[in-house]
């Protein structure tokens, strides 16, 4: 957080760490099956994403794009889904876009 109470720098750093983890997965895992990549994504990357999508500022589109790029990269690693668009990949895997996760998280907080 900087002197203007902006979390963009911290959000960018956390997104970079998530990209680094995805790079390690890509280099070290030979099997690109859906089950393997989704399991590793869920265990190693998704906790960072879930935490920071609630923390990062929604008024800065660049923060949302950083995290969406992390999820896009993870979905591109899955063999057999290369020909699909990002939205179709998410639908095929039963996942949601980060904007929908943001909305869901806000609704949960609002109704608690």
KERO-21757 format. One record per residue (C-alpha): residue number from 1; residue in three letters; x, y, z. Coordinates in pm, 1 decimal. Example, Ala and Ser with C-alpha at 12.3 -4.5 7.8 and 13.67 -1.06 7.14 Angstrom:
BEGIN
1 | ALA | 1230.0 | -450.0 | 780.0
2 | SER | 1367.0 | -106.0 | 714.0
***
This chain:
BEGIN
1 | UNK | 0.0 | 0.0 | 0.0
2 | UNK | 147.7 | 335.7 | -97.8
3 | UNK | 90.1 | 686.3 | 38.4
4 | UNK | -228.8 | 719.7 | -170.6
5 | UNK | -366.6 | 399.4 | -13.7
6 | UNK | -335.0 | 225.2 | -349.1
7 | UNK | -289.6 | -152.2 | -353.9
8 | UNK | -195.4 | -178.2 | -724.1
9 | UNK | 172.9 | -240.9 | -657.9
10 | UNK | 102.1 | -518.6 | -409.1
11 | UNK | -156.6 | -666.9 | -644.0
12 | UNK | 95.7 | -665.3 | -930.9
13 | UNK | 358.3 | -832.4 | -710.9
14 | UNK | 117.3 | -1107.6 | -607.3
15 | UNK | 12.7 | -1162.9 | -970.3
16 | UNK | 381.6 | -1190.7 | -1064.0
17 | UNK | 427.5 | -1457.1 | -794.8
18 | UNK | 130.1 | -1647.3 | -933.6
19 | UNK | 278.4 | -1629.6 | -1284.7
20 | UNK | 605.3 | -1758.7 | -1139.8
21 | UNK | 425.7 | -2055.7 | -982.4
22 | UNK | 252.8 | -2129.9 | -1314.2
23 | UNK | 591.4 | -2120.6 | -1487.0
24 | UNK | 727.9 | -2372.4 | -1237.9
25 | UNK | 427.1 | -2597.5 | -1300.6
26 | UNK | 474.3 | -2570.8 | -1677.3
27 | UNK | 845.0 | -2656.7 | -1658.4
28 | UNK | 820.0 | -2940.2 | -1407.9
29 | UNK | 500.6 | -3123.7 | -1507.0
30 | UNK | 511.7 | -3332.6 | -1822.7
31 | UNK | 146.8 | -3438.4 | -1810.3
32 | UNK | -90.9 | -3163.1 | -1922.5
33 | UNK | -410.9 | -3351.0 | -1852.1
34 | UNK | -708.4 | -3155.3 | -1722.0
35 | UNK | -711.1 | -3329.4 | -1384.4
36 | UNK | -340.8 | -3270.4 | -1317.6
37 | UNK | -329.6 | -2903.5 | -1416.2
38 | UNK | -655.5 | -2819.2 | -1238.5
39 | UNK | -536.5 | -2990.5 | -921.7
40 | UNK | -204.9 | -2803.7 | -921.9
41 | UNK | -378.1 | -2475.4 | -1007.9
42 | UNK | -628.7 | -2526.9 | -726.4
43 | UNK | -361.4 | -2606.7 | -469.5
44 | UNK | -78.5 | -2370.6 | -563.9
45 | UNK | -221.6 | -2070.7 | -750.2
46 | UNK | -589.8 | -2035.1 | -671.0
47 | UNK | -542.9 | -1940.9 | -302.7
48 | UNK | -344.8 | -1634.0 | -416.6
49 | UNK | -611.0 | -1547.5 | -671.9
50 | UNK | -901.5 | -1594.0 | -430.0
51 | UNK | -736.0 | -1378.6 | -165.0
52 | UNK | -626.9 | -1094.8 | -389.3
53 | UNK | -939.9 | -1065.4 | -601.9
54 | UNK | -1119.6 | -946.3 | -290.3
55 | UNK | -832.1 | -723.4 | -183.5
56 | UNK | -742.1 | -553.4 | -512.2
57 | UNK | -921.9 | -242.3 | -619.5
58 | UNK | -1209.3 | -277.4 | -864.0
59 | UNK | -1185.3 | 79.2 | -987.8
60 | UNK | -852.8 | -3.4 | -1153.9
61 | UNK | -920.4 | -219.3 | -1457.2
62 | UNK | -548.8 | -304.5 | -1479.1
63 | UNK | -566.3 | -491.5 | -1145.9
64 | UNK | -852.3 | -705.5 | -1270.3
65 | UNK | -670.4 | -769.6 | -1598.3
66 | UNK | -358.6 | -887.8 | -1412.7
67 | UNK | -552.0 | -1161.3 | -1234.2
68 | UNK | -755.4 | -1251.6 | -1540.0
69 | UNK | -424.6 | -1299.9 | -1725.0
70 | UNK | -305.9 | -1540.7 | -1453.4
71 | UNK | -618.4 | -1752.0 | -1491.9
72 | UNK | -597.9 | -1739.7 | -1874.4
73 | UNK | -240.2 | -1865.7 | -1862.2
74 | UNK | -335.4 | -2153.8 | -1635.6
75 | UNK | -623.9 | -2256.2 | -1861.9
76 | UNK | -398.7 | -2245.5 | -2171.1
77 | UNK | -175.5 | -2509.9 | -2013.8
78 | UNK | -447.2 | -2776.7 | -2033.3
79 | UNK | -404.9 | -3008.9 | -2328.0
80 | UNK | -710.2 | -3055.9 | -2546.0
81 | UNK | -866.2 | -2715.2 | -2484.2
82 | UNK | -631.5 | -2508.5 | -2700.9
83 | UNK | -888.2 | -2456.4 | -2975.3
84 | UNK | -1150.8 | -2311.2 | -2738.1
85 | UNK | -1190.6 | -1948.2 | -2637.9
86 | UNK | -1122.4 | -1845.6 | -2277.6
87 | UNK | -1492.1 | -1832.9 | -2188.6
88 | UNK | -1551.4 | -2175.5 | -2344.8
89 | UNK | -1254.6 | -2318.9 | -2153.1
90 | UNK | -1397.1 | -2190.5 | -1826.6
91 | UNK | -1738.9 | -2332.8 | -1908.9
92 | UNK | -1585.7 | -2669.2 | -2005.7
93 | UNK | -1391.5 | -2683.7 | -1677.5
94 | UNK | -1678.2 | -2563.1 | -1460.5
95 | UNK | -1494.0 | -2248.4 | -1349.6
96 | UNK | -1603.0 | -1885.2 | -1337.5
97 | UNK | -1437.5 | -1570.0 | -1463.2
98 | UNK | -1278.9 | -1353.7 | -1196.4
99 | UNK | -1540.1 | -1081.5 | -1244.0
100 | UNK | -1808.8 | -1331.5 | -1144.1
101 | UNK | -1596.3 | -1437.8 | -846.2
102 | UNK | -1565.6 | -1072.7 | -743.5
103 | UNK | -1940.7 | -1031.0 | -760.0
104 | UNK | -1998.2 | -1354.6 | -568.5
105 | UNK | -1752.3 | -1252.3 | -296.2
106 | UNK | -1916.2 | -912.0 | -261.6
107 | UNK | -2260.1 | -1068.7 | -232.7
108 | UNK | -2139.6 | -1310.0 | 34.8
109 | UNK | -1990.7 | -1024.3 | 237.3
110 | UNK | -2302.3 | -809.7 | 191.4
111 | UNK | -2541.0 | -1078.1 | 316.5
112 | UNK | -2339.2 | -1199.2 | 615.7
***
